[in-house]
Amino acid sequence: MSKRLTIGLFGFGVVGQGLHDIISTKDLNIEIKKIAIKNPEKERILPEHLFTTNPDDILNDPDINTVIELINDADAAYEIVTRALKSGKNVVSANKKMIAEHLDELVNLQEKYNASLLYEGAVCGSIPIIRNLEEYYDNELLHSISGIFNGSSNFILSKIANEGLEYAEALKQAQELGFAEKDPILDVGGYDPKYKLVIAAAHAYGVFVKPEQVLNIGIQNFSAADLHFAQEHQLKIKLVPTAKKLDDKELALYVIPKLVPKSDFLYNVENEYNAVSVKAAFADQQLFYGKGAGGHPTGSAVLSDVAALRYDYRYEYKKYHHDKKLKLQNDHIIPVYIRYNSESLINNIHFEFIAEQHKSIELSYVLGGVRISELIAKKRDILNDGAFLAQAGALTEKFEELKRLKLEKA
């Protein structure tokens, strides 16, 4: 039998209203008793008595056994979630930044206070990737997890490539539709998918990594020249987070754009859709596909977690507790395309190999291999130069093969 959940909801924005819309169509033995909001003057679609501006009205109410946290402020979310767990309340959260930054502590709090924290909605919207990593892949050897984890950036890139929109106009549309965060750098700068990658890696590999240790370079410097380069080579540009097991001891995590060939599953993932590609030793490659942004898709993931709490579901973090501990390795070499403006930038980046370098008035770029640690060290220089960087595995392999054939003929 399922138990009755009495809910205190923090936040009534796009996702909060989306969740309410879905709950109102279901009979799930769930009651939303109180909703904490920031702005009491804003017009609401529900009766006034449901709302409060005082968090204690939820956190100190013994009748409320479940807290749903759906606010943007990561610091405030941390206070709400930790207080709720310490009082024995179960929690559902969609705040990927807060979870990624404090995951090891939050796991310990769940165990100490016998409470459950679920956060499917924090990673890839409606795609149930966390539950699958926890349950389906719990005994599987995973080679890599990658994909499109940010619907906003994917929407922007799709509008530019498919409809010829300028970057600023595509971003404006994403914000108007509720896909993009208030601060767009969280999306276009690769921070949002980095937080999601860190969370997914904890369930896939049992490793807790701090977000500041992970490379993230986004699409904020994407230009028409980069689009033309990709199209000439029959490629698409996608912002792709990657978790890659290097060996039995080491793991690489990074978020950068990628030049995607037609043979890649991600090539046809457009607009606000997300996709997670899992490469496993036994199950081989599988793709999870769905909407990653918007009130109803994310709200559906939140509701799935809420429904699971009726049966006392909780994450077990099996790989963290039982597997050999992997360590983050930032010496891994990534093949990249770097379109740059100043020679001084390229001269200041150490390449492990260069497959091709091109200089012209219209476009200057280098295809070569660079260590993740070097890209972390030179990230600010790359962004300040206006340069654009993308993973270019298929291209560097192609140029290396051409170079080999040329040498053999010589």
N, C-alpha and C positions, 0 to 999 in steps of 0.2 A: 504494500500500500504506500502511496505517496503521502508525505506529510504536508501540512499547510504551511505556506510561506507568507509571512507578513513583512512587507518590503518597505525600506526607507530608500528613496531614490535621490541621489545627488546629481543635479544637472537636468535641465529640460530644454536642451538645444535640439539640434538636428537628430542626433541619435536617441536622446531621451524621448522626444516626441514620436520617433519611429518605433521605439520599443512599446510605448503606450498604445499606438495604433494597432500593433500586432496583438498585444495582450488583450485588448478590448474585443477582439474577434474570437478569443479562445476561452475555454472553461478548464482552467488548469489548477484550481484550488490556490490561487495567488491573489493577494490583496496588496495594493500600493496604499500604505497608510499615510505617508508623508513624503513631500518632495521639497528638498532644499534647493533654493535658487539664490542667485546673486543680486538680481535686479527686481525688487518688488513692484516697481512701477510698470514693468512690461506687461502688456495685455496677454492673458493666458486663455487657453481653450477649456480649462478645467475649473471646477469650483475653487473659490479663494481659500477655503478652510484647509485644502490639501497642501498648501504651500507655506514654507517658512524660510526665513533667512538665518536661522540659528541652527548650526549643526548639531547642537546638544539635543534638540528636539527629536533627532533620530538616534544619535549615538548613545544617549542615556535612557532611551525608551526600552524597558525590558520586554515589551510585547513584540518589538521588531527583531526578528531573528535573521534577517537577510538584508545586506546593504548592497545597493548597486551604485557604483561610482562612474559617472559619465561626464566629468568636467575636463577642461583643457589644462588647467593649472596643475603641473606635475607635483609641485611642492605641497599644495593644498590637498591633492589626491593622496599623497603619501601619509599625511597626518590623518586623513579620514580612514584610509585602509588599515593602517597600523592600530589606530584606536579601536576600530571595529573588530579586528582579529583578536586583540588583547581582551576584549569583552566577550569573546566566544561567539561572535556573530560571523556567519558565512558571508563572503564578499564575492561579487562579480565586478570586474573592472575592464574598461577598454582603454586605459591610459598606458600606451606602450612605453612612453618615456619613463614614467615612474616605475613601471614593472622592470624594465631593462636595467635601470640604475640601482635598484634595490632588491633584485630577485633572490640573491642568497639569503638576505635578511628575512624576506617575506616567507621563504620556504621554512626557515627555522621557526618563525612565529606561528605558522600553521601547525607545526608539529608540537610546539610548546603549549599552545592553547586549544588544541584539538578542534581547529576550525579549518574551513576550506576556502581557498582563493582560486577562482576560475577566471580565465581571461581570453577566451577564444576570439572575442570581438576585437582584441587589441592587435591581432595578427591576421592580415589579409581578409578583413571583412567577413563575408558570408562563407568563405572556404574553411572547412573544419580541419585545418592542418595540425593544430596542437593535439586534438583528440586522436587523430590518426597516428601521429608520432608517438603518443603515449601508449596507444592500444595496439594498433596494427603493426607498427614497426618496432615494438618494444624488444623483440629478440632478433631484429634484422641488422645486418652490417650495412651501414649507409656510407656510400662513397661521397655523395655530395647532395646539397640542397641549394637550389637557385631558383630564380624566377622574377616575376614582376610583383613586388610587394606594395607598390604605391600607385593607387589609381589616379591620383592627381597628376603626377609626372607623366604617366602613360597617356592620359587624356590629352595633355599639352603636346606631347610628341606626336600623337596620332593626328591631332588637328593641324599641326604644322605640316606633316608629311602628306596627309591625305586631302586636306582642303586648302593648303597654301596660306593658312593664317600666320600672322606675325606672332612671335613669342608672347608679347605683352597681351595681345587680344586673346590668345589661347588660355593664358593664365587667368585673365579676367573672367572668361567663360567658366573655367573650373571653379573659381571662387563663387560666382553667382549660382552655380548648381550645387554648392555645398560640398564639393569634392576636395577643395584645397583648404588648408589650415589658414587661420587669420594671418599668421606670419608665414609667407610662402616659402621662405628659405628652409623650413622644416621639411617640406616636400621636395622642392627642386634642388635643394642642397644635399639630399640623400640622408638626412638625419632620421626621418620617419622610417624608411626601410631598414636603416641600421639598427634601430631599436627593435624592430620586428625580427630581424635576423638574429640578434643576440638572444631573444626569447626562444626562437625556434631551435637554436643551437643547443640550448640547455636541455630541451626534450629529445633532440635527435642524438646528441653526443654526450650528454651528462656533464657539460662544461659551463661554468658561470664566468662570463667575460664582461668586464666593464666596457660600456660603449666607447669611452675615450681611447681605448686600446685598438679600436677597429677603424680602418681607413674608410672614409666616405667622401667621395667627390661626386657632385651632382650634375645637373644639366643647365645650371644658370649661365654658363658661357657658350651654350649651344648656338651655332650660327648657320646661316644659309650655306656657307662653304662646307660645313660638316655634313649637312643634308645632301648636298650635291655629290660629295665624295662617296657617301654611303650608297646613293642611288646609282652612281656610275658602276659600283661593284655589286649591284643587286643585293644590297644589305639594308637592314633597318636598324635604327638606333633605339635601344631600350635601356632604361635604368635598371640594372640587375644586381641585387645582392647575392653573394655566394658564400656558402660554407662548404669547405672541401677538406676531407680527411687526407692528409699527406702520407701518413704511415700510422703505425700502432701507437705512436706517442704524440703526434703533432697534428694540428688543425689550422687551416687558414680561413680567415673571415675578412671580407671586404665588400664595399658597395661602390661601384663605378658604372658609368654607362657601358654598353656593349654593342659592338657591331654584330648584328645577328643575321646569319644566312637563312635562306629559305628552308633548309633542312632542319632548322632548330624549331622546336615546338613553340617557342615564344614569338616567332616571326608573325604569327597571325593573331596575337593577343592585342586588341585595340581598345582605345577609349578608357573608361574607368575600370575595365576588367583587370583582375589579378590572375596570376597563374603561378603555381609552385611545382617545380620539376624535382622529383626525388629519384636519385640514381642509387639503387641498392644492389647488393651482391647477389641476392636470390630472386627478388621480385623484379629486377632489372629497372628500366626507367618508367616512371608513372607521372602523369600530369594531373594536377588539381586545378580547376578553372572556375571562376565565378566573379561576381561583382565585389570589388574591394573598397568601394567608397559609397557614401550615401546613407541616409537615415535608416531606411528599411533593410538593406543588406546587413549593415552592422548591427542593427536592432535585432535581426533574426538570430545572429550569432550570440548576442547577449541573452536572448530568451532561451536559446538552447542550453546555455550554462545555468540559467535560473531553473529551468525544468529539470536538469540533472541534479541540482541540489535537493530537489524533492525526494530523491532516492539516496541522499548522502554521498554523492559522487565527489571524489577529490583526485587531484593528480598525485601519482605515486613517485615520480621522478626516478624511475627504475634504473636508468642508465647512470644517473648521478650516484645512486647508492650502491650499485653493484658492479659497474664496468670499471676498467682501468681508466684512470684520469688522463684525459688528453690535455695538452697545453697549446695555447695560441702561438703560432709561429709566423712572424712577420718578415722572415727572410725569403719567403716564397717569391719566385719570379713570375710576373704577369706580363704577357705580350700585350703591348698597348699601341694605340694610335694617339699621337699628340699633335694637334694643330696649334701652332704658336704664332706669336707676333714679334717677339724679340729674340735675337740670337743668344743674348746673354742667358735667357732662361734655359735653352737647350744645352748650352755649354756648361750650365751649372747642375744639370741632372746626369747622374751616372747611369749609363745604359750597360747592361750585361751583354747585350748584342744589339746590333742594328741591322734590320732586314732591308730597309729602304729609307732614304731621305730625299725629300722633294722641296725645292725652293722656287717660287715664282711670285709675281706681283699679286696674283689672286689668292694663292694658297701655299703655305709652308707647313710641312708636317714631317714627322719621323715615325716609322714603324720599328719597334724594337722591344726588348725585354728589360723591365725595371723591377727591382725588389719592392715589396710592399713597404718596407721600412723607409726606403728612399722616397717613395711617393708621400708617405706621411710627413717626412721631414721637409719636402718641397711643396706641400699642398698649398700653403699660403702664396708662395711665389707663382705657382701655376694659375691660381684663381686671380691674383692681382694682375697677371699678364693678359688676362682675357683668353687664355688658352683653353682648349677643350680636349679632354682625355677620354678615351674609351678602350675597353678590352678588345683586342683584335687578334684572337687566337687563330681564326681561320685564315686571315690575311697574311700574318707572319709566317704561317706554315706554307702558304702558297708561294710567298716570295723566297723563302728559304729553299724550297724545292726548285724554283726557277734558277736560283743562284747555283745550286748543286749541279743542275743539268748544264748550265753555262760553263761551269768549271770542267765538267767531264768532257764537253765538246772541245774545249780549249786544249 
